[in-house]
Every structure is written in C-alpha cells, then in structure tokens.
Amino acid sequence: MTDVRTTDVGIEFLERLLERSERNPDRSRPASAAPEYDRLSTAQQVSRFHDLMIAAERFGAVDVQWGKRDRGHLIERVRVRDPELLARQLGRPTAPATAQRVRQVLLPVAEAGEPWVASLLDEMTARWERGEAAYRLTAGQADAAKEFFTLLASISRQEARGLDARSFSHQATNDTKAFDRHASRLAAVLGVQIGQPGAAADVIWTHIGLERFSHPVHLRGPVAVEGAGGRLVDGRAKPFASIHPEMLLQLSVLERPTAILTIENYASFNRQVREIEDDSLVVYTGGFPAAGVIELLAKVLATVPADVPFLHWGDVDGGGVRIFRYLEENLPRGPQPHLMTKALAEKSGQPADADPSLASIARSRSAIRELAEWLAYASDVRHLEQEALDPAPPARGVP
C-alpha cells in the first residue's frame, strides 16, 4: 500500500471527501470531488497523488473516474464508495465511531446532572457524528468536553448558587479557571435552557445564582440587622438601606409591612422609596434577582403573615415576564403583578413583536400567564418600560 504519510495533497483530498460524506450521511449521491492539479507542481507529486487514489480504489474506499481522450492520463473525479473503508485507508476511525466513543466517556458525567444535560450530549453527539463541532467543541476534544459537561451538570444541580465563578469552578472541576474557559459556551447553552437564547452573560449568571462577588441588597422598610453591639442596619433609613447577603442571618422583621414590593429597575426603585411614603417593604431586584435577593425575600416571606400582599413591578416585555416567573419559581410564594398589565402597556407602551418563547409561561399557572399569552401571540403587542410610569402604592398597583 502507498505510504500515505508522504502524500500530503492526496491525504488532504481524501480527508475532504470523507468529511463531506460524514456531514451528510443520508445524501442520495456519494460525495465526490475533482482533483486540484494546480496544487501538484511537479510530475513526482502528480504521480504520488495518482498512486494514492489508485490504492484507495483497490482498497474499495473510492471510485476513480479518469478523463477521456487527450485527458486520459488525468483523474476527472473521485467518488466515495465506502466511508468506513476510506477512514481505515486514512488510518483513523469514522466520525460516528469517534462520536460514540466520546459519548460513552461523557455519559456518566452528563447523567449526574438534570435530564436536559444528557439531552444536550445527545444533540452534540449527533453533530459530532457528522464531523461537525458542537458549541465549538469537536469529538477530538474529549477532555475539554468532559470539563464542559462537569460544569453543566453541577450548575443543573444548583451548585453554583451563592458562589463566585472561581470558587464554583474549583468546587466543580478542581480547576479555578475551568469556568472561564467555557464561559461563552455555557452562556449559550444556559440561555436556551432558561428560555432566553442570546441573553447577556450577566443575566445568565444571575439566573443560576452565580455571583462574581455578592452584591448588597437595596431596600426600604421595617427590617433591621442586629449585631452584638446594637443595630447595624435599619431598613427604614432614607432614602434606602443596603444589606449584604452575609448579614442575612442577623436580619429581623421589625413590624408587619403593609405590603412587600420588589422592583426590577433601579430608577423606578429610587422613585418608589423617595416618593411613596407608606409602611411597605420595597426591595430592588436588579433585573434577575441575585441569590442574596432571593435569600432575603425567602426569609421575609417565611416571617410575615401569609396575608401580607407580595407584588412585583417590572417591565411589560419578555424579560420582565421571565423575571416575574423566576420569582414565582424560587420563593415560598409568588408575587402578584404591580403596574404590569396589558391595559397600561396599550396606553403607554411602544409597538413590539410577539415573543413566542413566552409560550411556556402562558401555559403555566403563573399569576402573569395572561400577560405572557398576549406578549407571546397577539398581533398588537406593546412593550412598556416601567420607567415610563409614576410609582404608586402597592394597594393601587393594579388599575
């Protein structure tokens, strides 16, 4: 058999043929290509190329079509006859075989997470079988793929919550820099998983509870943090107070609030605490609430009577609806919408396209499902940024 190691142009040519065959295994016609004789600058190179094609044909891997008449000494076209034999001729396994081997290595890691992690492995394996990269990982990068799935499985088990990226990375993989190596592909996968494909990375990290460093929770209302030397933070301070998540063990509710109101936008939060004088507890979520916000709200909701109204004020758009749903899914009891209605959006909002990705919320038992349905399917959708509205006491939040 011809020594393929010395026939670079021929090897590249056969590799391309095999890749075309593997990327479309169900094609009606076998993959084929015409030789690029302009890359063969000497008679010796042409001879070596021909020898390799003839050897591959004798092996049963390809069919060689020669030219006619005055071109009878040149190869017109080469077609793949048997991809598996061609792979053997090239001294490597087929893409499907490689993909399945890597899948067996990764399956125990993926199955340690939630079912969607194993489903992602199936999706990536199907692409590897066609010789394609999946999330910029090839089947030949088994170690990197294992690291990627280790991080995903850990995230799916909620193990990133409350940790900064380096601490989580070390906990999951024993390598503080593993998360950074996979951050963009993690964000791409998780964005789809939470129904926000293409979302900014900081939105994704907040959603999974990952924090570079915990941010203080801004609020105003009848809560306080008590220390050995006295009161450390009084939530009734004006215009508002800030409580670091590490202080939450010392948090207490001083008296029954008239309502609990969470607010997505910082400008709206500032207006609410400065312009509305009441006895409610107002908490700034900062978009998707970080782990500290969720922990504080969970503690307050478990402390105050169940008849204390709990409301959320956010944008009337896809992001605002998803934040509302996130609060519902991560707290002991969910909020009711405050200033988040179709009527207000129709009156003060801007025209927008429907967002079918909100369908799952529209089909749920969410308190905001009717708004989600309108935003997902209506022909007259309008988005409303909460800054366009004046703040209102929670009791008058729903017109």
Steps between C-alpha positions, in 0.01 A plus 500: 500500500619853424655679797230761556720700739704637206199591286376817671286639216342161440432447867339842529288422195376168642442659842275762340310228317448308822386813684244575228372146523476507880328839516215375282478124554152479344595670174351342188829522310841407641736784583737580215755759392732585214876505570670838525790443264620858541617398850719226351794695363729210401462176307607312815216655703247413229629143494475467878147643494394247234661213691304593812166521313566164330590343835181636657296363210657156531421508871134552412482847654446715188421484129737683266373647174773571244477756223439418136710532188779753549419520874514126550813532714319723753240420762167670426322426828523286814187370676466344843396136478526398867558765773611241758761357266615850410545581870704181542707596195574832669588327824225645717156396628188641339335806650198295625734253673699781662182678607359188665827430679507854641132475593569192712770692686275802558172321576567431872594867546190626318267259680622639835306817413139570414351315197551798269879463537489147356269625224762760411758221474273319253471819296876553495567134417275528192710791379827324577381201297489731200852619569377839619594700808231550765522817708851536357603161637599213271487130577876512519485732803370242744676647804361849437154355438516307828589821683211679328246233596635485856426872537156466340400206718609688812306811393191287437526374859487863620858480630603837356260694720663753728852437370733716296621354170846394619368331816231316306750395233735355762215325680370340179823415317787562745622768255427866573530599132277232346190719515674782314609261225140396437311818597375593152376151413344462846313826448381383155366171636347644817338789311302246297426294810343794687308618196723798425722407205764765439454660844794693645737293709431694821129418465584131466737501798241674716239245396715209617596685818863551406652819633847636441457662839175530691330836456320672786121494490345848481171539686282724708260380765452362852797262516831526681831325551597462865855435621665443834563872531150608398318575177729478199249583226154656526291433192290811571793731430443757225509481209578128539736258674732229367545160659780268399391135455752394766288693753176313429533269800468812716202641309172549683161644403418783739129519431241377253546683166189611316637327191821358350590653165793391282614733221707406195636839395735718709346833396150375581622365834650838586181681408288254700696536825535879463147589389273245668468526877347182639591205718577254222828314455649596162785285360708568189560182296750645249342321203516127564533476878835380629526224758516754785172662392328161484638401841383826659152475346465136600584586861259795509216303336546220752483755786209727411134384502381337179240772445764771452478582127809414296534683167757548226543798265700451182497573130213371291714304253659157470774574752259644756269199472790259541624683810151480646486128427846451652376653826199268495714194448763583762303635796263343757213692341490695179421868449206670331562749218531867596456750215554214255183477291395481138290814548798707616716368217235582242471851643867589557711234327679477165417264210695175512513155344337199662736272693395134457772390745262613779262216408605280792416777750171564320410131546603494867300593810702818542330812631633672188394234247236719330753777440749240374241364258433847359872571461557158342220488243318831450525705182480829690780444756644801678792508743499729802814602686416557862684834505220635281261472797484693824536291816185409691426347840469121471131514590436704184739309279235324293256733322 
